[in-house]
Amino acid sequence: MSLKRAVICVFLAVCAGRAADVRIIEQIIAKVNGEIITQSEIKRYLRAAEAELRQQGLTGERLEQALKAREADILRDRIDNLLLVQRAKELDIKVDSDVTKQLADLQRRAKIADQEKFQEFVREQSGMSFEDFRQQLTDDLLRRRVISQEIGSKIHIPRSEIEKYYKEHQDEFIRDERVFLSEILISTVGKSPEEITALEKKARSLVERARRGERFPELARDNSDSESAEEGGELGAFSRRDLQPQIADIVFAQQRGYVTDPIRIPNGFLILRVDEKHNAGLASLEEVENEIFQKLADPKFQPAVREYLTKLRMNAFLEIREGYVDSGAAPGKDTSWMRAAELKPETVTKEEVVSRRYRPRLFWLIPMPWVRTAGTVRGSS
């Protein structure tokens, strides 16, 4: 075959491949202010939901019932997410610096200094490109900010209501003696005897630095191999029965601010700091105020979120294909699929599907933005 003929054959093959690529391969089931939700996207979310339910131990009829209930809300949740991100852009909310900080925290926790290696780590762990992962993180933060700014900031629980609940439910606040702890873990997993000796010296050096006044949270963030490092080593509150006797005997005998010597445990050297101690008996109002606030705010928060999302729907241009239902639909809102001549194509091509790759939720669960930092968060070493 001549070179010219070979080039022509390759050219024709490429053209044929491109022609195949532009064939319709996906169906749009909803449009939210021009942004699309595809059928395969919903199916992927449904498969992820099924995997999650199976991990919870559900099988057979119980699995089918739970999956059916979850399926009814998947389209609603996808519409919710798009509306919140769009609203964030309308409000000109910026989260670039927060995204950069979150990625830096993740990189520090992964203990990967090289940027290219860190991006490869993200690709391996998340199953998506680094750029897609960054966009997922950006969208998550935008949604949180909108909920906090537009809803959370408007939920108020009067101090008098908190005091009333405390007086009427004091039996809920009887506490054992508790100690609040922070940790630094120096892992020895997979280390040689020589390396373990060096790591013990490192642990003792960190103890001395903490006792000389260096900030324990910073030491934890920079040195700890525990997941708590991101939170400055904070673990929360423990009763004596929550801890191993060896550790309980040490920390309950000490006062606030005490830093232990390195404690040898199976997977490394553990350093603990006593952040606070509470005696047994009725907890004070100050100790449980955040807990009461959360109890009282919970019933108000979810209805407020749904009401807000209903308002966003009323002001949005929504189209939902026949056969699909938005379980969060706004009453009276027309979301019927319009005439094809008035719409963009009802299907998308391969390139569009690739550009809108499914992005799973990873690495974190988004907390309720209105919840004040609790003083009784539990943790584990």
N, C-alpha and C positions, 0 to 999 in steps of 0.2 A: 504494500500500500504506500502511495506517495505521501510525502509530508503534507502537501496541500490537502489531499483527500482525508488524511488523518485529522488535520485541524478542523476540516468541515464536519467530520463525524463527531468530534468532541463538541463543537459548537452546537450541532443539532441535539446532542444528548443533553447539554446544559439547558438549551431552550425547552426541551421536552420536560426536563426536571422542574424547571421554573413553572411551566404550564401546569404540571401536576401540583406544585406547591400552592398555586393560587386557586385551586379548586376549593370549593366550600367544604370545610371540615368541622365546623363548629356552629352551634346555634345559640343566639342571644336569647335569654329568657327575661331580662329586665334591663331597663335603662334608667339611670339616676342622674338627672341633669346632664345627660349626654354621655355619662360613663356607663360602661356595659358590665353586666354580670352574665357569665356564660353557663351553659348546662353542665359542661365538664367541671367547671369550678365548683358548682354545687355538689356534684357527685364526689369530688375529691374531699370536700369538707365532710360529707356524709361518711365516707370511708374512714376518715380520721376520727370522727365521732364514734364509729363502730369499734375501732381499735381501742379507743379510750374506755369505752364501756366494757369491752372484753377484759381489759386490764383490771377493771374493778370487780371482775369475777362474775359478770352477768352472762348467762347462756340461755339458750332455748327461748321459751315464751317471754321470760322477763327481759331478755335482750331485745327481742322484737318489739315489745311494748315501749321500752325506753328509747329505742332507735326511732320508732314512729313518732314519739313525742319530740325528740330532738330534731327530726327531719322537718317538722312543721315550723320550726323557728330558724332554720338555717338561712333561708332567703331573707327573713326579717333582719337577722344579725348582719348579713352582708350589706343590706341597704342602710342599716344603722351606721355601720362603719364608714361607708362612703359619705353619708350625710354629715357625719361629725368631722371628717377630714376636710370636706368642702367648706363647712362652717368655719373651721380654723383658718382657712385661707381668706375667707371673707373678713374675719376679725383681725387679719394680718398678724397672727400668732407666729412667733419665730422660736424654733427649738434647736437651731443648729448647734449652739454651744452645749446644750444638754445632750444632744446626740454624741458630740465629740467626747464629752465627759463619760458617758455610758460606755462608749467603745474603749476609752482609755482604761476605765475600771475593769472591763472584761479582759483587756489585754494584760493588765497587771495580774489579775486572778489566774489567767492562763500561764503566766510567767514566760511569755514569749516576747523578747525584746525586738526581734527583727520584724519589720512591718509586713514584708512579703510572706513570711512564715505565719504571721498572725492571720493574714487574710486567707491563706490556705487552710488554716485551722478552722476559721469560720465557715468556709465552703464545705469542709468535711463534716462539721458538726451540724450545720443547718440544712445542707442539701441545696443551697442556693448560692448565687454569686454574692460577693461581698457588697456590690452595689445594691443588689436586691435586699440583702439583709439590712443595710443601712437605711434603705427606704422603708422597710417594715418597721424598724425602730423609730424612724421619724414619724410615721403614721400613728404608731401606738402612742407616742408622746403628744402628738397633736390632739388625739382623742381625749387623753387624760386632761390636757390643759383646758379644752373646751368644757368638759364635764365639771372640772374644778371651778372654772371662772363663771360659767353660766348657771350651774346648778348648786355645786357644793358650797359656794360662798353665800348662797341665799338660804341655806338651812340653818336655822338658829334654834338652840335649845336654851331657854331661860335658866339662869342659875337657880332660881326658885324651884323649877321643875326637877332639876338634878338633885337638889337637897331633899325635896319631897320623896323622890324615889328612894334615896338613901335611907331616910327615916323609916319608910314603909317596908323595906326589903333588907333589913340589916342581917337577916340570916344568910343572905347570899354572900355576905362579905366577911364571914368568919374565916380567918386564915390561919394556917399553920405558920410556925416560924419560917421565914423565907430569907434567902440571900440572892442578891442580883450579881451575876458574874459576867466577866469578859475573859476571852481566852486568846492565847497565841499557841498554835500547834506547829511544832517543827517535826515534819514527817521523816521517819527513818525507813519507810517501806522500800524494799529493794536495794538498800544501801549495804556496803561492805562494813566490817568491823572498824576499819580505819575511818571511814566516812562517818559512822555513827559517833565515834569519839569526837570528831570535829564538830558535828552537829550539836553534841552535848555542850561543848564549849560555847558555841553560838547561842544556845538557849540560856546558859548562865550569864553570858554577856548581856543579853536582852533583859534579863531580870535586873542586873545591876543598873542598866540604863533607865529602866522604869522606876527603880527605887531612888535614883538620883533626880527624878523629876521629869524625864522625857514623857511626852504624851503617849499613853498606852494605846489609844486608837490608831495613832500614826505608826507606832511600832508594829501593831497587828496588821494594818493594811500593807505595810512594806515587807513583812517577814513571815506572816502566818500562812501555813498551807491549808488551813481550814476554809470552808465556804463562808464562815462568819467574817473573814478578813475584810470583805467589802463593806461590812457594817462596823468596822473598827474593832472586830472581835466580840461585839456585844452578843450575849446569849440570852439574857432575860432572867426571870425569877425561877428559883428552885426551892422546894421544900427538902427537908433532910431525906425523905424517902425517895426523892427523885434522883439522888446521887449515889454513886458507889460509896460504901462506908469509908474507904480510905480517903476519898476526896471530901466527903461531908465532914469528917472529923477535923480536917484541916481548915476549911473555909468557915464553918460555923463557930470556930474558936477564935476567929479574928475579927477585926473591926474594919470599917469602911476604909478603902484605899490600900489595904494590904495586898502585896504581890507575893505569890508563893514562889518557892524554889521550883526548878523544873521537876515535874512529876513524870516518872517513867511509866508509859502506858504501851500496850502492844504495838501501836503504829507510830510511836514517836515520843517526843518530850512535850508535855503540856504545862503551860504557864497560865495561872489564873489570877485575876484581880477581883477583889471584893468591891463591887461598885456601890452596894447599899445593903443594909440589913433591916428587916422588919420583924418585930416581935410577934409572937402568937397572939390570937384574939381578934377582936373586931378591927378591921382595917379602917384607917381614917378616911374621911371624905376626900381629902387631897390625893390619897393613894388610889382611889377607885373612881375618881371623877371622869377620867377618860373612858373607862369601861362603861360607866353609866351613860355618858354622852353617846357612845356607840350604840348601846341598847335602845336609846330613845330616838336616835336619828335613823337607824336602820329602816323602820317602817315608813319613814317619810321619804327616804332617798330614792328607792326604786320607782315608786309612783311618779316622783318628780322627774326622773330620767325619762320615763315613758311619755309623760306629758310633753316634755321638751322635744323628744323625737317626733311626736305626733305633730307638733307645730312646724318642725322642719319639713315633714312630709307635706303638710298643707301648702307650704310655699315652694315646694320642689316640683320639677317636671318629671313625673314618674310614668313609666310604661311597663306593664307586666304582661308577658305572653299568656294567652289563655291556657288554663290547665295548671298554672302555678299561683300560689296564694301567699301574700305578705301578711303574716299573722299580726303584724303591728300596724296594719293599714289605718289611715286616718278616716274617721267616719265621714261618708259623703264624698270622699276624694275619688275622682275618676282617674283610674290608672290603666284603662283599657288600651290595648295595642292599637295604634292609629293606622290609617291607610298607608300602605307601603310607599306610595308616591310622596308622602310627607315625611318619611323617615330615612335615615341612613339604612344601608342594607341590613336585613334581619340576621345575617350570618357574618362570620368573620373568616379571615384566611389564616393560614398557618403562621405567617409572620406576626399577625396581631395576637394570636394565642400565645406565641412564644414571648411577645413583649409584655403580656399580662400574666406571666407565670404565677402559679399558685404560691402564696407565701405563708407557711405555717407560723403559728405563734411559738416563739422559742425563748428559752433562757429565763423567763420571768412570768409571773402572774401580775396583772395590773391591779394595784390596790385601790380601794375606794378613796378618791382624792379628798373627801371631806373628813375622813377619820383622823382625829388628832393622834399624835404619836402616843402609843399606850405605854404605860409604865410597867406592864405585867406581861410583856411579850415573852413567850417561852422559847427556849432554844435547846440545843443539845451539843455536847462536846464531841 
